[in-house]
Amino acid sequence: MGLSVDTVSSSAVNLTWKSPSELYSATHARYYIITYQRTGWRYVCNASGDVKIFQKNTTDTTFVLQSLEPSAIYRVHVRANIISKYSTFNDSTTSEVIVETSATSE
């Protein structure tokens, strides 16, 4: 799906990706499932991540993740819930990026 990230501030990033209908003509995404988890801190060695996994849903191919911790590292996945001619399913090909937030507010 070609997931890309743009920094909005030290606590927010803008995610964008391509719709599966742009890649596969017989499919249509009903919605997208965004999951993210803090995996550590930028300037601390051997820092543990967060056991909490957060989930957001959207029907758009762009989404602003807000309320992120400054100077943190996050693993972000986007998966499509797809309608095809024959069934509804979650796309087995997810897009993943590692996001590093900045240290100060912008």
DORO-263262 format. One record per residue (C-alpha): x, y, z; residue number from 1. Coordinates in Angstrom, 1 decimal, always signed. Each point is the difference from the previous one (the first is absolute). Layout:
! residues N
X_Y_Z_NUM
...
! end
This chain:
! residues 106
+0.0_+0.0_+0.0_1
+3.0_+2.3_+0.1_2
-0.3_+1.5_+3.4_3
+1.9_+3.3_+0.5_4
+0.4_+2.3_+3.0_5
+0.3_+3.8_+0.3_6
+0.8_+1.7_+3.4_7
-2.7_+2.5_+1.1_8
+1.4_+0.7_+3.4_9
+2.0_-1.7_+2.8_10
-3.2_-1.8_+1.0_11
-1.8_-0.6_-3.4_12
+0.8_-1.5_-3.4_13
-2.0_-0.1_-3.2_14
-0.3_-3.5_-1.6_15
-0.9_-0.5_-3.7_16
-0.4_-3.1_-2.1_17
-1.5_-1.3_-3.2_18
-3.5_-1.5_-0.2_19
+0.0_-3.7_-1.0_20
-2.4_+0.9_-2.8_21
+3.0_+1.9_-1.5_22
+2.0_-3.2_+0.1_23
-2.7_-2.7_-0.6_24
-3.0_+1.1_-2.2_25
-2.4_-2.7_+1.4_26
+0.2_+1.3_+3.6_27
-1.2_+2.8_+2.1_28
+1.0_+0.9_+3.6_29
-2.9_+0.5_+2.4_30
+2.3_+1.4_+2.6_31
+3.7_-0.1_+1.2_32
+1.2_-1.3_+3.3_33
+3.0_+1.9_+1.4_34
+1.8_-1.6_+2.9_35
+3.0_+1.6_+1.8_36
+2.2_-0.7_+3.0_37
+2.8_+1.9_+1.6_38
+3.1_-2.3_-0.2_39
+2.5_+2.2_+1.7_40
+1.7_+3.5_+0.4_41
+2.3_+1.7_-2.5_42
+2.8_+1.0_+2.4_43
-0.1_-2.8_+2.6_44
+1.8_-3.3_-0.5_45
-1.8_-3.2_+0.8_46
-3.3_+1.8_+0.8_47
-3.0_-2.3_+0.0_48
-3.0_+0.7_-2.0_49
-3.7_+0.2_+0.9_50
-2.1_-3.1_+0.3_51
-3.0_+1.9_-1.0_52
-1.0_-0.2_-3.7_53
-2.3_+2.8_-1.2_54
-2.5_-0.3_-2.8_55
-1.7_+2.6_-2.2_56
-2.3_-0.5_-3.0_57
-0.6_+2.3_-2.9_58
-1.5_+0.0_-3.5_59
+2.6_+2.4_-1.4_60
+3.4_-0.7_-1.4_61
+1.5_+2.6_+2.3_62
+0.0_+0.2_+3.8_63
+1.6_+2.2_+2.6_64
+1.3_-2.0_+3.0_65
-0.2_+2.4_+3.0_66
+0.9_-0.1_+3.7_67
+3.3_-1.8_-0.7_68
+2.8_+0.3_+2.6_69
+2.9_+2.4_-1.1_70
+3.4_-1.8_-0.6_71
-1.7_-3.4_-0.3_72
+0.2_-2.7_-2.6_73
-3.3_-1.6_-1.2_74
-0.7_-3.0_-2.3_75
-3.1_+0.8_-2.1_76
-2.0_-2.4_-2.2_77
-2.8_+0.8_-2.4_78
-2.3_-2.8_-1.2_79
-3.0_+0.2_-2.4_80
-3.4_-1.6_+0.6_81
-0.8_-0.9_-3.5_82
-3.2_-0.8_-2.0_83
+0.6_-2.1_-3.1_84
-2.5_-1.5_-2.4_85
-0.1_-3.1_+2.1_86
+0.6_+0.9_+3.7_87
+1.0_+2.5_+2.7_88
+3.5_-0.6_+1.4_89
+3.0_+1.8_+1.7_90
+2.8_+0.4_-2.5_91
+2.8_-2.3_+0.9_92
+2.6_+2.5_-1.2_93
+0.4_+2.6_+2.6_94
+2.2_+3.1_-0.3_95
+2.3_+0.7_+2.9_96
+2.3_+3.0_+0.9_97
+2.1_+1.0_+2.9_98
-0.8_+3.5_+1.2_99
+2.4_+2.1_+2.1_100
-1.5_+3.1_+1.6_101
+2.1_+3.1_+0.6_102
+1.1_+1.2_+3.4_103
-1.7_+3.5_+0.1_104
-3.2_+1.5_-1.0_105
+0.0_+1.7_-3.4_106
! end
